[in-house]
Amino acid sequence: MHSAARHRHSRPDEATAPETKGLIIKGGWRYDLMEWFHGAFTFGSQMRELRRRTVALAGLQPAEQVLDVGCGTGTLALLANQRVGHTGRVVGIDPSAEQIARAHQKAARRHAPVEFQLGVIERLPFPDQTFDVVFSTLMMHHLPPGLKRQGLAEIARVLKPGGRLVIGDFTRKQERTGRAARFHAGGSNTHDLAALVTDVGFDDLETEEMAPARFSIFPGAGFVRARKGQTPTVANTREVRHGVQDSERFIEAARRQIEANNQHMQPAAGRAQHLVETLQELLAIVPDDVTLADLAVGWQTLARPLSQHEDRPVAHRRQTCAQLAAIAAPLIDAPGSLANAVRAWQAWQSAYPGAGDPRQVALAKTFARELAELQAAR
């Protein structure tokens, strides 16, 4: 999956593992052993077929530059290296030092000049328009909704105009039947991934399904293939970067305010960190033209009670909205729009459909109530 070590020849176990909100898979050689076991006894040839189809969808050509985001122990990156040849370049990034160390070992045994380094999808350590192809396989289901969008925007940044993105992931648990329903790993809905890829600006989109094997617990997989527009989008990239910078300033201000005002923002142990992480996730989801001023208008509106006898969780949420509006105020130099605030809350509600873990269910319920209030206030 994903940022840090820029020095190509540094040892991965000497580097500091980057922080990410996505799930980090570890294990090194144990991970490869587990994959071998699945291939020999439970999946058959399905994992090899998944990788083969991933590479085929990319249409790799000699001399192309390829990035594998969430490369794990490097198996797909090594396969891609065979296609681009000695004139090409393949880079794999992952947030786990164990996985990167194992990938280096495998590349050394094969005398393959593949570059592996620590990195996170939300902060890809490469210049704009570097790669012809970016892969992401069996990784998207490890990311919370906001991080998916942020990561895909980063992928678009490092792709050249006309560059290809190929995403492959297991089908969702809810869609599995028969023996495949016993497979524990998470997955993604191909339609949802395709919509998100389109939303961040990719076009020429294609999807493909890989059906589960009849006598296997392999759960099936879905693929999304898309291209970055041929016209460079430097202005759009600057807009996104500006928004991210504003978000980071706001997050830092929120962190300081939380530490200085525990009784309002941290009613229980761990609440401060939870709130900061949630804010980071939500700010990555808002439409690009929604500003911090727009969000402040929404928070100010939601801070006003509708009655004198509201439930305690609703009253606490209103208190939090008032605090967020106050934190944002010094960073705002233009009036906000309630209409744009409504669009932000609509994006948040869409990102949390009301199913999944208890946290997502609670957020979905909160955003549905708040969206109704904001729409009524317009």
C-alpha positions as a printed NumPy array, in Angstrom:
array([[  0.   ,   0.   ,   0.   ],
       [  2.072,   3.067,   0.423],
       [  5.52 ,   6.987,   1.75 ],
       [  8.853,   7.465,   3.049],
       [ 12.078,   5.824,   1.982],
       [ 13.274,   7.764,  -1.034],
       [ 16.775,   6.261,  -1.031],
       [ 16.706,   3.357,  -3.419],
       [ 19.507,   1.391,  -1.772],
       [ 18.603,   1.782,   1.898],
       [ 17.773,  -1.351,   3.841],
       [ 14.017,  -1.511,   4.497],
       [ 14.444,  -2.761,   8.057],
       [ 16.537,   0.344,   8.836],
       [ 13.861,   2.733,   7.603],
       [ 11.059,   4.046,   9.776],
       [  7.736,   2.456,   8.878],
       [  5.385,   5.167,   7.566],
       [  2.115,   5.93 ,   9.298],
       [ -1.101,   5.12 ,   7.46 ],
       [ -4.762,   4.74 ,   8.357],
       [ -5.018,   1.686,   6.14 ],
       [ -4.518,  -1.848,   7.416],
       [ -0.876,  -2.971,   7.233],
       [ -0.314,  -6.603,   6.247],
       [  2.888,  -8.1  ,   7.612],
       [  4.566, -11.484,   7.652],
       [  7.342, -11.462,   5.059],
       [  8.236, -15.061,   4.214],
       [  5.314, -16.283,   6.348],
       [  2.971, -14.354,   4.055],
       [  4.455, -16.112,   1.029],
       [  4.133, -19.461,   2.813],
       [  0.46 , -18.792,   3.517],
       [ -0.083, -17.835,  -0.118],
       [  1.638, -21.035,  -1.241],
       [ -0.66 , -23.028,   1.053],
       [ -3.745, -21.367,  -0.42 ],
       [ -2.461, -22.019,  -3.935],
       [ -1.734, -25.664,  -3.213],
       [ -4.775, -26.595,  -1.144],
       [ -7.575, -24.027,  -1.293],
       [ -7.314, -21.658,  -4.29 ],
       [ -5.658, -23.861,  -6.857],
       [ -4.366, -21.716,  -9.707],
       [ -6.761, -18.831,  -9.044],
       [ -4.196, -16.444,  -7.507],
       [ -1.806, -16.948, -10.427],
       [ -4.711, -16.29 , -12.78 ],
       [ -5.634, -13.122, -10.874],
       [ -2.118, -11.749, -11.309],
       [ -1.958, -12.815, -14.951],
       [ -5.21 , -11.011, -15.72 ],
       [ -4.07 ,  -7.928, -13.815],
       [ -0.941,  -7.65 , -15.934],
       [ -2.865,  -8.448, -19.121],
       [ -5.386,  -5.667, -18.44 ],
       [ -2.529,  -3.188, -18.064],
       [ -1.137,  -4.026, -21.501],
       [  2.443,  -3.493, -20.367],
       [  4.97 ,  -2.55 , -23.034],
       [  8.784,  -2.603, -23.035],
       [ 10.408,   0.493, -21.494],
       [  7.321,   1.539, -19.547],
       [  7.487,   2.741, -15.938],
       [  5.248,   0.82 , -13.533],
       [  4.226,   1.361,  -9.893],
       [  2.696,  -1.358,  -7.704],
       [  0.922,   0.264,  -4.743],
       [  0.627,  -2.174,  -1.856],
       [  3.157,  -4.509,  -3.442],
       [  3.408,  -6.868,  -0.461],
       [  6.262,  -9.307,  -1.017],
       [  6.682,  -8.213,  -4.63 ],
       [  5.242, -11.104,  -6.633],
       [  3.187,  -8.945,  -9.032],
       [  5.976,  -6.371,  -9.416],
       [  8.415,  -9.115, -10.405],
       [  5.93 , -10.383, -12.983],
       [  5.509,  -6.865, -14.374],
       [  9.291,  -6.519, -14.635],
       [  9.376,  -9.438, -17.089],
       [  7.026,  -7.485, -19.384],
       [  8.754,  -4.087, -19.391],
       [ 12.245,  -5.542, -19.767],
       [ 15.607,  -4.036, -18.933],
       [ 14.659,  -0.702, -20.532],
       [ 11.653,  -0.318, -18.252],
       [ 11.301,   0.421, -14.558],
       [  9.146,  -1.225, -11.886],
       [  8.7  ,   0.189,  -8.393],
       [  6.802,  -1.421,  -5.528],
       [  5.761,   0.348,  -2.335],
       [  4.237,  -1.02 ,   0.854],
       [  3.945,   0.281,   4.438],
       [  5.286,  -2.946,   5.949],
       [  9.051,  -3.243,   6.414],
       [  8.705,  -7.03 ,   6.621],
       [  7.013,  -7.224,   3.238],
       [  9.553,  -4.908,   1.616],
       [ 12.467,  -6.887,   3.063],
       [ 11.015, -10.105,   1.641],
       [ 10.444,  -8.411,  -1.736],
       [ 14.105,  -7.345,  -1.837],
       [ 15.175, -10.931,  -1.15 ],
       [ 13.016, -12.304,  -3.955],
       [ 14.257,  -9.683,  -6.413],
       [ 17.88 , -10.387,  -5.488],
       [ 17.451, -14.132,  -6.069],
       [ 16.036, -13.42 ,  -9.523],
       [ 18.584, -10.689, -10.306],
       [ 15.58 ,  -8.483, -11.096],
       [ 16.19 ,  -4.703, -10.96 ],
       [ 12.849,  -3.969,  -9.264],
       [ 12.864,  -1.088,  -6.762],
       [ 11.066,  -1.741,  -3.484],
       [ 10.581,   0.871,  -0.806],
       [  8.4  ,   1.786,   2.124],
       [  5.512,   4.047,   1.194],
       [  1.827,   4.797,   1.727],
       [ -0.905,   5.398,  -0.825],
       [ -1.946,   8.734,   0.678],
       [  1.555,  10.216,   0.191],
       [  3.181,   8.635,  -2.853],
       [  6.879,   9.674,  -2.796],
       [  7.169,  10.367,  -6.531],
       [  6.992,  13.456,  -8.779],
       [  3.901,  14.248, -10.823],
       [  3.423,  12.284, -14.067],
       [  6.113,   9.656, -13.397],
       [  4.469,   6.332, -14.301],
       [  2.792,   4.784, -17.33 ],
       [  0.931,   2.173, -15.264],
       [ -0.124,   1.865, -11.619],
       [ -1.353,  -1.398, -10.073],
       [ -3.303,  -1.923,  -6.88 ],
       [ -4.277,  -5.515,  -6.137],
       [ -5.982,  -7.005,  -3.073],
       [ -5.402,  -3.76 ,  -1.211],
       [ -8.396,  -1.431,  -1.57 ],
       [-10.497,  -3.341,   0.965],
       [ -7.872,  -2.502,   3.6  ],
       [ -8.558,   1.248,   3.258],
       [-11.307,   3.329,   4.91 ],
       [-13.556,   5.208,   2.433],
       [-11.823,   8.584,   2.69 ],
       [ -8.399,   7.065,   2.224],
       [ -9.533,   5.285,  -0.955],
       [-10.414,   8.618,  -2.552],
       [ -7.243,  10.31 ,  -1.319],
       [ -5.106,   7.423,  -2.55 ],
       [ -6.711,   7.373,  -5.987],
       [ -6.103,  11.126,  -6.305],
       [ -2.433,  10.483,  -5.493],
       [ -2.295,   7.742,  -8.122],
       [ -3.758,  10.14 , -10.688],
       [ -1.071,  12.668,  -9.77 ],
       [  1.859,  10.309, -10.375],
       [  0.427,   8.837, -13.603],
       [  1.381,  10.349, -16.935],
       [ -1.445,  11.69 , -19.131],
       [ -2.987,   8.63 , -20.761],
       [ -1.481,   6.375, -18.085],
       [ -3.368,   3.265, -16.994],
       [ -4.677,   2.256, -13.599],
       [ -5.581,  -1.37 , -12.866],
       [ -7.269,  -2.305,  -9.598],
       [ -8.001,  -5.893,  -8.626],
       [ -9.679,  -7.028,  -5.426],
       [-11.623,  -9.93 ,  -3.961],
       [-15.414,  -9.73 ,  -4.095],
       [-17.103,  -8.469,  -0.943],
       [-17.968, -10.912,   1.791],
       [-21.67 , -10.138,   1.343],
       [-21.504, -11.315,  -2.295],
       [-19.855, -14.679,  -1.621],
       [-21.742, -17.952,  -1.717],
       [-20.954, -21.63 ,  -1.222],
       [-17.434, -22.507,  -0.15 ],
       [-16.217, -19.006,  -0.965],
       [-18.347, -17.661,   1.885],
       [-15.938, -19.35 ,   4.308],
       [-12.964, -17.266,   3.098],
       [-12.26 , -14.668,   5.778],
       [-10.444, -11.868,   3.898],
       [-12.28 ,  -8.693,   2.963],
       [-13.099,  -7.473,  -0.514],
       [-14.583,  -4.661,  -2.593],
       [-17.636,  -4.008,  -4.709],
       [-16.466,  -3.5  ,  -8.292],
       [-19.252,  -1.029,  -9.082],
       [-18.355,   1.12 ,  -6.056],
       [-14.672,   1.11 ,  -7.006],
       [-15.497,   2.071, -10.595],
       [-17.65 ,   4.981,  -9.399],
       [-14.859,   6.224,  -7.136],
       [-12.255,   5.947,  -9.907],
       [-14.505,   7.975, -12.216],
       [-15.169,  10.507,  -9.473],
       [-11.474,  11.374,  -9.087],
       [-11.128,  12.059, -12.826],
       [-10.24 ,   8.832, -14.659],
       [-11.975,   7.906, -17.907],
       [-12.074,   5.104, -20.518],
       [-13.183,   2.826, -17.702],
       [-13.688,  -0.933, -18.006],
       [-14.667,  -3.521, -15.404],
       [-14.227,  -7.271, -15.426],
       [-15.264, -10.061, -13.085],
       [-13.402, -13.219, -12.179],
       [-15.866, -15.85 , -11.009],
       [-15.117, -18.04 ,  -7.988],
       [-13.981, -21.575,  -8.754],
       [-16.622, -24.256,  -8.193],
       [-14.62 , -26.457,  -5.81 ],
       [-12.511, -23.728,  -4.185],
       [-12.868, -21.153,  -1.426],
       [-11.417, -18.55 ,  -3.796],
       [-14.065, -15.794,  -3.453],
       [-13.887, -14.381,  -6.959],
       [-12.473, -11.003,  -7.879],
       [-13.302,  -7.825,  -9.715],
       [-11.076,  -5.603, -11.844],
       [-11.267,  -1.928, -12.738],
       [ -9.178,  -0.556, -15.591],
       [ -9.093,   3.168, -16.392],
       [ -6.97 ,   5.85 , -17.999],
       [ -5.883,   9.249, -16.839],
       [ -7.012,  11.957, -19.271],
       [ -4.59 ,  12.826, -22.043],
       [ -4.638,  16.529, -21.159],
       [ -2.373,  17.336, -18.209],
       [ -4.373,  18.54 , -15.22 ],
       [ -1.772,  20.678, -13.452],
       [ -4.37 ,  23.231, -12.347],
       [ -6.575,  20.523, -10.903],
       [ -3.6  ,  19.001,  -9.125],
       [ -2.808,  22.36 ,  -7.561],
       [ -6.424,  22.702,  -6.398],
       [ -6.294,  19.314,  -4.728],
       [ -2.941,  20.084,  -3.128],
       [ -4.233,  23.43 ,  -1.851],
       [ -7.226,  21.716,  -0.323],
       [ -5.033,  19.095,   1.341],
       [ -2.828,  21.822,   2.792],
       [ -5.851,  23.625,   4.221],
       [ -7.079,  20.35 ,   5.659],
       [ -3.734,  19.67 ,   7.31 ],
       [ -3.71 ,  23.147,   8.892],
       [ -7.208,  22.558,  10.197],
       [ -6.333,  19.11 ,  11.542],
       [ -3.312,  20.49 ,  13.362],
       [ -5.415,  23.312,  14.832],
       [ -8.02 ,  20.761,  15.903],
       [ -5.377,  18.629,  17.558],
       [ -4.076,  21.599,  19.553],
       [ -7.592,  22.615,  20.565],
       [ -8.422,  19.077,  21.66 ],
       [ -5.359,  18.954,  23.872],
       [ -6.186,  22.35 ,  25.406],
       [ -9.901,  21.677,  25.929],
       [-10.3  ,  18.056,  26.958],
       [-13.601,  18.446,  28.759],
       [-15.424,  19.312,  25.523],
       [-13.646,  17.216,  22.913],
       [-12.398,  14.222,  24.887],
       [-15.112,  12.871,  27.174],
       [-13.457,   9.451,  27.212],
       [ -9.954,   8.017,  26.822],
       [ -8.856,   7.927,  23.204],
       [-11.597,  10.279,  22.023],
       [ -9.127,  12.956,  20.888],
       [ -7.179,  10.65 ,  18.587],
       [-10.404,   9.096,  17.299],
       [-11.794,  12.521,  16.39 ],
       [ -8.612,  13.607,  14.615],
       [ -8.495,  10.39 ,  12.584],
       [-12.162,  10.757,  11.637],
       [-11.592,  14.36 ,  10.534],
       [ -8.665,  13.3  ,   8.339],
       [-10.815,  10.626,   6.745],
       [-13.786,  12.944,   6.145],
       [-11.765,  15.848,   4.725],
       [-10.383,  13.499,   2.067],
       [-13.924,  12.733,   0.852],
       [-15.368,  16.223,   0.322],
       [-15.758,  17.463,  -3.288],
       [-12.734,  19.406,  -4.506],
       [-14.579,  22.759,  -4.7  ],
       [-15.948,  22.582,  -1.15 ],
       [-13.938,  24.837,   1.157],
       [-13.239,  24.864,   4.863],
       [-15.536,  27.913,   5.059],
       [-18.376,  25.827,   3.607],
       [-17.818,  23.119,   6.223],
       [-17.769,  25.766,   8.962],
       [-21.184,  26.992,   7.838],
       [-22.459,  23.442,   8.124],
       [-20.986,  22.979,  11.6  ],
       [-22.384,  26.33 ,  12.766],
       [-25.837,  25.33 ,  11.531],
       [-25.682,  21.938,  13.202],
       [-24.463,  23.418,  16.497],
       [-27.871,  25.05 ,  17.049],
       [-30.22 ,  22.745,  19.008],
       [-33.658,  22.071,  17.535],
       [-35.284,  21.516,  20.921],
       [-34.513,  21.736,  24.626],
       [-34.775,  17.993,  25.149],
       [-32.418,  16.319,  22.696],
       [-30.762,  12.957,  23.249],
       [-27.361,  13.133,  24.939],
       [-25.424,  11.807,  21.878],
       [-27.053,  14.479,  19.677],
       [-26.253,  17.189,  22.233],
       [-22.627,  16.027,  22.407],
       [-22.429,  16.051,  18.601],
       [-23.737,  19.631,  18.502],
       [-21.081,  20.626,  21.011],
       [-18.435,  19.04 ,  18.78 ],
       [-19.807,  20.891,  15.718],
       [-19.58 ,  24.189,  17.604],
       [-15.974,  23.446,  18.526],
       [-15.084,  22.507,  14.939],
       [-16.608,  25.736,  13.624],
       [-14.599,  27.735,  16.182],
       [-11.377,  25.936,  15.245],
       [-11.959,  26.633,  11.547],
       [-12.803,  30.336,  12.009],
       [ -9.205,  31.696,  12.181],
       [ -8.305,  29.799,   8.993],
       [-11.165,  31.248,   6.931],
       [-10.88 ,  34.432,   4.859],
       [-14.112,  34.205,   2.802],
       [-17.766,  33.402,   3.521],
       [-18.953,  29.832,   3.158],
       [-21.92 ,  28.339,   1.342],
       [-24.63 ,  26.25 ,   2.988],
       [-25.346,  24.652,  -0.391],
       [-21.754,  23.443,  -0.586],
       [-21.968,  22.227,   2.999],
       [-24.945,  20.103,   1.96 ],
       [-22.823,  18.594,  -0.828],
       [-20.088,  17.713,   1.667],
       [-22.542,  15.979,   3.985],
       [-24.032,  14.156,   0.986],
       [-20.553,  12.863,   0.122],
       [-20.026,  11.735,   3.696],
       [-23.37 ,   9.987,   3.818],
       [-22.607,   8.195,   0.541],
       [-19.255,   7.026,   1.885],
       [-20.922,   5.371,   4.871],
       [-23.925,   3.404,   3.558],
       [-25.045,   2.226,   6.987],
       [-23.615,  -1.272,   6.859],
       [-20.405,  -2.743,   8.185],
       [-18.734,  -2.22 ,  11.544],
       [-20.514,  -0.348,  14.37 ],
       [-18.473,   2.795,  13.773],
       [-19.595,   3.064,  10.154],
       [-23.203,   2.4  ,  11.131],
       [-23.035,   5.181,  13.742],
       [-21.47 ,   7.63 ,  11.273],
       [-24.103,   6.817,   8.648],
       [-26.875,   7.535,  11.145],
       [-25.254,  10.806,  12.231],
       [-24.693,  12.078,   8.687],
       [-28.233,  11.183,   7.629],
       [-29.68 ,  13.209,  10.51 ],
       [-27.33 ,  16.141,   9.929],
       [-27.912,  16.174,   6.173],
       [-31.663,  16.414,   6.761],
       [-31.103,  19.364,   9.101],
       [-28.857,  21.175,   6.648],
       [-31.286,  20.659,   3.773],
       [-34.11 ,  21.991,   5.932],
       [-32.028,  25.067,   6.819],
       [-31.41 ,  26.066,   3.177]])
